[in-house]
């Protein structure tokens, strides 16, 4: 996860933007590489030392993650969900 400030030129000045608004989707599982059977994309709020970030996240949907819950997949990525039932933060 890259939690930096991004800027885009709007024709007059550099304006703040997010990775999500640029179309970025964070793939869980496979160490960030694409999954051949990804789960549907979902929104997630990530709280980082430099702020609160809204991300689009896609879980692994193939055999590699067959026995993993969403919580397990997040924990393997080093993210600690706010809840153990249907985490989105």
MIFI-659296 format. One record per residue (C-alpha): residue number from 0; x, y, z. Coordinates in nm, 4 decimals. Layout:
% residues N
k	x	y	z
NUM	X	Y	Z
...
% end
This chain:
% residues 89
k	x	y	z
0	0.0000	0.0000	0.0000
1	0.1361	0.3371	-0.1016
2	0.0023	0.6084	0.1269
3	0.1473	0.9167	-0.0343
4	-0.0103	1.2370	-0.1548
5	-0.0694	1.2398	-0.5282
6	-0.1245	1.5434	-0.7466
7	-0.2580	1.5823	-1.0980
8	-0.2287	1.8834	-1.3283
9	-0.5765	2.0302	-1.3847
10	-0.4689	2.2769	-1.6552
11	-0.3926	2.5591	-1.4135
12	-0.2261	2.4073	-1.1066
13	-0.1408	2.0806	-0.9343
14	-0.4489	1.9493	-0.7556
15	-0.4583	1.6775	-0.4887
16	-0.5992	1.3425	-0.5964
17	-0.6176	0.9822	-0.4776
18	-0.5085	0.6528	-0.6248
19	-0.8743	0.5457	-0.6275
20	-0.9763	0.8430	-0.8417
21	-0.6959	0.7469	-1.0825
22	-0.8461	0.3959	-1.1160
23	-0.6113	0.2048	-0.8866
24	-0.7360	-0.1208	-0.7333
25	-0.5319	-0.2930	-0.4607
26	-0.5201	-0.6696	-0.5204
27	-0.4978	-0.8824	-0.2074
28	-0.3278	-1.2203	-0.2269
29	-0.0548	-1.3126	-0.4769
30	0.1654	-1.0396	-0.3199
31	-0.0131	-0.7685	-0.5225
32	0.0033	-0.9544	-0.8552
33	-0.3195	-1.0036	-1.0529
34	-0.5494	-1.2926	-0.9625
35	-0.6995	-1.4980	-1.2448
36	-1.0318	-1.5223	-1.0553
37	-1.0571	-1.2004	-0.8512
38	-1.3495	-1.1338	-0.6198
39	-1.5630	-0.8246	-0.6849
40	-1.4050	-0.4888	-0.6023
41	-1.5094	-0.3292	-0.2741
42	-1.4417	0.0005	-0.1029
43	-1.2212	0.0048	0.2040
44	-1.1115	0.2786	0.4415
45	-0.7454	0.2516	0.5446
46	-0.6160	0.4476	0.8413
47	-0.2461	0.5190	0.8003
48	0.0005	0.7376	0.9924
49	-0.0361	1.0098	0.7274
50	-0.4164	1.0141	0.7101
51	-0.7333	0.8301	0.6200
52	-0.7462	0.6836	0.2698
53	-1.0336	0.5428	0.0653
54	-0.9250	0.2498	-0.1522
55	-1.0756	0.0048	-0.3938
56	-0.9711	-0.3454	-0.2869
57	-1.0108	-0.6770	-0.4636
58	-0.9736	-1.0066	-0.2794
59	-0.8322	-1.3221	-0.4315
60	-1.1021	-1.5548	-0.5616
61	-0.8935	-1.8529	-0.6749
62	-0.7907	-2.1741	-0.5001
63	-0.5014	-1.9989	-0.3240
64	-0.7474	-1.8101	-0.0993
65	-1.0238	-2.0700	-0.0971
66	-0.9920	-2.1330	0.2759
67	-0.9123	-1.7737	0.3757
68	-1.1666	-1.5319	0.5160
69	-1.1531	-1.1623	0.4287
70	-0.9969	-1.1030	0.7711
71	-0.7247	-1.3652	0.7101
72	-0.6434	-1.2165	0.3716
73	-0.6140	-0.8659	0.5178
74	-0.3987	-0.9902	0.8064
75	-0.1633	-1.1681	0.5641
76	-0.1207	-0.8320	0.3937
77	-0.0273	-0.6689	0.7259
78	-0.3589	-0.4841	0.7570
79	-0.5544	-0.5103	1.0812
80	-0.9297	-0.4828	1.0205
81	-1.1541	-0.2906	1.2589
82	-1.3980	-0.5834	1.2707
83	-1.3857	-0.9567	1.2123
84	-1.7215	-0.9649	1.0335
85	-1.7252	-0.8139	0.6840
86	-1.4331	-0.5725	0.7331
87	-1.4297	-0.2465	0.5399
88	-1.1952	-0.0444	0.7630
% end
